Amino acid sequence: MSSKPELAANGKPVESVWDYPRPPRIEWVGWRIRVVHKGAVVADSAGAFRVLETSQPPAYYIPPSGVNADLLRVGSKETFCEWKGLASYADVVVEGHPPVVAAAWVYRRPSAPFADLVDHWAFYPQMVDECWIDDEQVDANEGNFYGGWITSNVTGPFKGGPGTLHW
């Protein structure tokens, strides 16, 4: 006999980040994903990839067709992820407001297991005004290293806050 999974307030199954795998797993979700900053819609998509990694809230990677590229300015910052490869960063630029430096990142040539992420944009919810999954505004992952999106169905504790970097 199978039991039904526990559902959170958002109607999605409850997930612990401690059940996420390492190395991370990528999966497509057909949820509406939005990013808004200073009233401008930076991204709005009917689905996205999410990356699930032990101890971290999911990061969402939005297809290029769902991102307003006119609001992104690619900068010189790059970082290397042992799983996904080299990431390039972009500032979110909304007219009349200061740019939000390195608020988004993209993998132009991800490693083979993450090839589906090519040219998909991820955003730090702690750096923009609003990130949404369906009708739920997400909470930001504490700290400035991880870009995890915390929703009512995702439980921690989460890596990213002070004192957690070397867990």
N, C-alpha and C positions, 0 to 999 in steps of 0.2 A: 504494500500500500504506500503510495507517495503522499507526502503532505504538501500543502500549498506554502509557498514562501511567504515570510512576513513582509507586508507592504508598508512603506513609509507614507507620510502625508501626501507626497507627490504621486502616489500610486505605483511607484517603482519598487522592485524588491530591495530589501535592506542588504547592504554590502559592507563588509569590513575591509579596510585597506590591507589588513593583515592576511586576508585570504587571496589578495592579488598576487600574481606570480613574479618571480625574478629568475631569468630575464623577463622583462615586461611583455604583455600581450596587447595586440592591437585589435580593435573590433569596431565595426560600423554600427551606429545607432541612428534610427530614423526619427530622432527628436529634433524639434526646432531649436536652433542654437543662435543666439543673438549677442552682439556686443554693441554697446551704446556709450558714446563719450561726448559730453557737453551738448547733448541733444541730437548728435549726429549718429546715424546708424552706420557703424563701421563694418559690421558683418551681420548677415541674416541668411540662414540656410535651413533647409528642410532635413538636414542630416549632417553628420560629421563622423570622423573616426575619433575614438577615444583610446588613450594609452593607459593601461592599468599596470601599475608597478607596486610591489610590496611597500607599504608604509606611506604611500602618497595618494592624495585624492587624484582622480582622473584629470588628465590634460586633454582638451578637445582640439582637434585639428579640422578646420573648416575648409571646404573645397574653394578653390580660387573664384569660382562662379558666385559664391556667396559672400565675397569680401569686396568692399569698396576700395579698390586699389588707389583711388585718388586721395584717400585719407591716410595712406601709408607712405613713408619716406624711408627707403632702405638706407641704413647707416653702415658703418665699418665694423661694428661689433660682430664677433663670431665666437661660438663656444663649441666644444666637442663633447658629445655624449657617447659613452662606451657602447651603447646599444644602437642608437639611431644614426650617429655620424656627426657631420659638421652642420651646425645651425647658423643661419644668418638672421640678423635682427632688423627691425624697422621701428621707426617712431610713429606714433599716432598723431596726426596733424589735423586739427580742426580750426578753420579760419577764425581769427579773433581770440584764440587761446594759445598759451604756450604749448609747444610740442611735448608729448609724453615720450621720453627717450627710451628706446629699446623695450617698448610695451608689447611687441609681437615678435614671433620668430617663425622661421620656415626652414625646411630641409629641401634643398634643391637636388641633392643626390644622396638620399638616405641609404643606409645599408640594406642589403637584400631582404631581410625579414620585415623591414619597415618600408618597403618600396611604395606601398599604397599612399604613404604620407607625402610623396613628392609634390611640392608647390602648395601644400595645404598650410594654412596659417593658424597658429595658436596664439592666445592672448593671456597675459597676466591679469587675472581679475582684480588684483590688488593695485593695479596701475590705471585702470579705466573706471569710469563711473558705474557701469552696469554690465553684468554678464547674466544671461538667462538660458535656462534649459526648459523648453516648453514655457509654462507660466510661472516658473519658480526662479526668482533671482538668487544667484549663487552667492555663497560666502567665499572669500578669498582664502587661499592657503596662507598661513602665517609665514612671515619672513619674505625674503626677496629672491630666493634661489629657485624654488619650485613654482610652477604655474598651475597648480591644482585647483579644480572647481569643486567646492563642497556643497552638496545638496542634502536634503533631509534624509535621503536613503543611504548616504555614505557615512560610515562611522570610523573613528580613529581609535587611539591617538594618531595624529598625523606628523610625519617628519616635515621639518621646515622652520619651526619656531626656534627661539633661542635655546641653545643647548642640545638640539636634536640633530645637527648636521652629521655627526659621526656615529649615529645609532647603528 
